[in-house]
Amino acid sequence: MRHFIVPAILPASREEFEREIAVLTHVPLVRRIQIDVVDGHFASPASWPFTAPHELAIRIARGDLLPALDQVAYEIDLMCLNPERAAEAWVALGASRLTFHIESAADPVRLLAGAHAHFGSAGIASDLITIGLALNIETDLAFVESLADDVAYIQFMGITRIGRQGQPFDPRVLNKIKAFHSKHPHLPIQVDGGVSQETAKELLSAGVSDLIVGSRITGAANPSAEFRKFEDVQDSFISIAE
C-alpha cells in the first residue's frame, strides 16, 4: 500500500487560496493537495468559496482549471451540507478525489449511491473520480462498517472540532483506527487534523497510509523543508516496517 503526505489548505479568501496553492504546487514531491471546503453550517467558520460563491462560478464559466493538474491531484474535503452540489463545482475545475462526511447526510447510503451515480462511470467525470468517506471523532465505527466496500478510502478526523486548522490532536482516534484497520487491512486510511511529526509515528503504526497535514506545512516559514520532514518520518517508518 502506498503512503502519502498530503498538504491541506483551508482558505478564507480567493487570494489566500491562490497564494497557498502557488506555494504547494512548487514544493517538490507534493502529489496531492487537499482543499478543505467548509460551509459555515455543517462546520464553521465558512471557508472560501462559501465566503464568495460567485468567484468559483466565474472560474467555471471561464473554463478555468486548478493549477498543475499534470503533477498534482486535488482532493476536496466536503465539510458541508448538500456536499454533492459543492463537489460538482470542484470536479468541473479538475478535482479528482472527493471526501464526503458521513455526518453531513441523514442517509449516508443514499449519499454515496448518488455520488457514485453522478461522478462515477455513468456520471459527469467518467471513472476518474475517487470517493472517500470521513467520520468525526465521536462517530461510532458501526456507522461506517457497512459502507467500507463502497468507498476507496476512509478518512478519520484526528481532532474534536473540525473545520479549523491548528486544533490539538485527539488520541482517541488511534484505537478507532486500529479497530477499523484490523477488519479492513487493505482499505487505505487517512487522518486529517492534529497531524504532527510526533503524532505521525503513532498514526502510521496504527495502520494509517495517508497523513493530511494543514497549518504545520502551510504555516511554516519554509513549507518545502517542513514537507520533507514529514516525508522523512514516513520513509523511516516504511523502512522499519519492511
N, C-alpha and C positions, 0 to 999 in steps of 0.2 A: 504494500500500500504506500502510495506516495505521500509525502508530507509537504506542507506549505506554510510559510509565514505570510499572512495577508494583512497589509496595512488597511486601516479603515478611517474614513473621514465622516464627519458629522457637520456639514457646512450650515452656517446661519444665513449665508447670502450667496448670490451668484459669484461675487468677487472672491469670497473665501473658497468656494467650490473650485473655481478656475485656478486659484493660486495653489491650493493643496494638490490638485490633480497634476498641475505642471511640475511640482516638486517630485511627486511619487513616480510619475512616468519617466523621470530621469534618474531614478535610483536603479543601479544595476541589479539584476536578478529578480526584481519585482515582476511577478507573472499574473497576479490577481490583485484587484483593489475592491474593497467593499465600500459601498456608499450607503450610509445609514439614512433612511427616509422616515421621518417622524412627523405625524400629522397634528400633534398637539391635543389629540383626544385619546387614542389608544395609549400613547405615551406623550410626554411633554418635556421641554417646550418644543414647539414646532420647528422643524429644520427647513432649509431650502430644498425643494421648491415650494413647499406648502406656505412659506412666508411670502412668496411672489409667484403663484402658479402660472401666470401669463408668460413668464420668462421661459419656462420649459415648452409651453405650447408654441412660442415663437421659434425656438430652436427646431422643433419637429417640422413646423411649416416650412422652414428654410431647407430642410433636408440635412441638418447637421448630424454628425455622429460624435460619439465620445472619442477623446484623443487616443492615439496609439493603439488602436484596436488590433493591429498586426502583432503587437507584443504583449498586450495586457488584456485579460478577461475581467469584465466588470460584474460584480455581484451586488445585487440590490437587496438590502435588509429592510423588509417592508414592515416597519413598526407603525402600522396604520390600519384604520377601518377601511373596508372596501379595498383590500390590497390588490385584487385583480385589475381594477381600473388604474391604480397607480402604476402597477407593473407594466401595463401596456405602453405607457409613455416611455418608460426606460428601455423596453425592448425595441421600440422604434428608433432609439438612439444607439442601439448596438449592444446593450447589456445581454449577457448570456447565462447568468445564474440568478435565480430568484429564491429568496428565503422568506417563506410565509410563517407567521407566528400562530401557533395553534390557538392561543387565547383570543386572537382577533376575530374568530368566526364562531358563531353559535353551532355550526355544523362543520367541523374540520374535514370530514369525509367528503362532503359536498364541495368544500373549498378546493381540496386537492383534485377532485374529479373535474371541476370546472377549469382549474389551472391547466391540467393536462390536456383537456379538450381544446382549450383556447390557444395554448402555447406549444402543445406537443405536436406530434406528427400530423395531426389533422388541423392544426391551428395556424396562426399567422407567421410563425417562425420555424416551420418545419420541425426537425428534431434537434435543433441547435440549442434549445433551452434546457438547462439543468435545474431541477426543482428540489429544494430542501425545506425542512421543517424545523422551526426554532421553538424552544419552550423555556419558560421562565423558571427561576429557581424554586418557586413554590408549587409548580405544576407536577402532579403525580405522574410517574412514568407509565402508569396503566393507560393514560390517555394517548400515548404515542405508540404503544406496543402494536396495536392493530394497524397502524399506519406506516410501519417501518418498511414494508415491501413496496410502498407507493412513492417513496422519495429516494433521491440519490445520496442524501446525507442528512444528518441530524445536527442542529446547532444548539448547544447548551449555553444559556446565558450565565456568565460567571459572576454576576452582580445582582443585588436585590432590586435596585431601581434602574430600569432600562431607559434608554433614550438620552442618556448623558454620558459623556466620556469622563475618565478620571475617577470613577467610582471604585471603592475598595472591593477587593476580591472576596467572594463568599465561599469559604471552604466546603460548605455543604454540597456543592456541585460535584466534588470529587467522588463521593460514594455513589451518586446518581450515575455518573459516567461509568464507573466500574461495573455497576449492576447492569447497565444497558449494554456495555461493550461485551460482557460475558455472554449475553444472549444473542448479540448481533456482531460477532467479531469481524465480519467483513464489510460492515457498513461504515463509511467514513464518518467521523465525528469531529466537529469543530467547536471551539469555545470562543465566545465573544464577551469581553468585559473582564477587567481586572487582570489581564494577562501581562505579566512582567517576566523578566528573565528568571526570577526566583520561582514564580508560580508555574512557569512554562515547564520546568522539570517535572513537577508533580502531575501536571496535566498530561504530558506525554507518557509518563509511566502509567497513568490511569487508562490509557487507550485512545487519547486524542491524536488525530492525524494533522489537523489544520488549526493554527493559532491565529485568531483575529486580534490585531494589535492596533489600538487607536492612538491616543494622545502621546503615548510613550515613544512613538515614532514621529508622528506629525508635529508634535510639540517640542521635539528635540532640537538642539542647536545644529546638529548635523544628522539629518534623517538617514542618510546613506550609511553612516557609521553605526547608528543605532540599529538599523535593519540588519547589518552584518553581525552585530552582537547576538541578535535573536537567531540568526542563521547558524551561528557557531554553537549555541546551546542545542539547537535541534540536531545539527550534524554530530555533535558529541553523543547525544542520546542514541541516534541511529547506529553510530559506530559501536557503542557498547551493546545495544540490543542484538546486533548481528554477531 
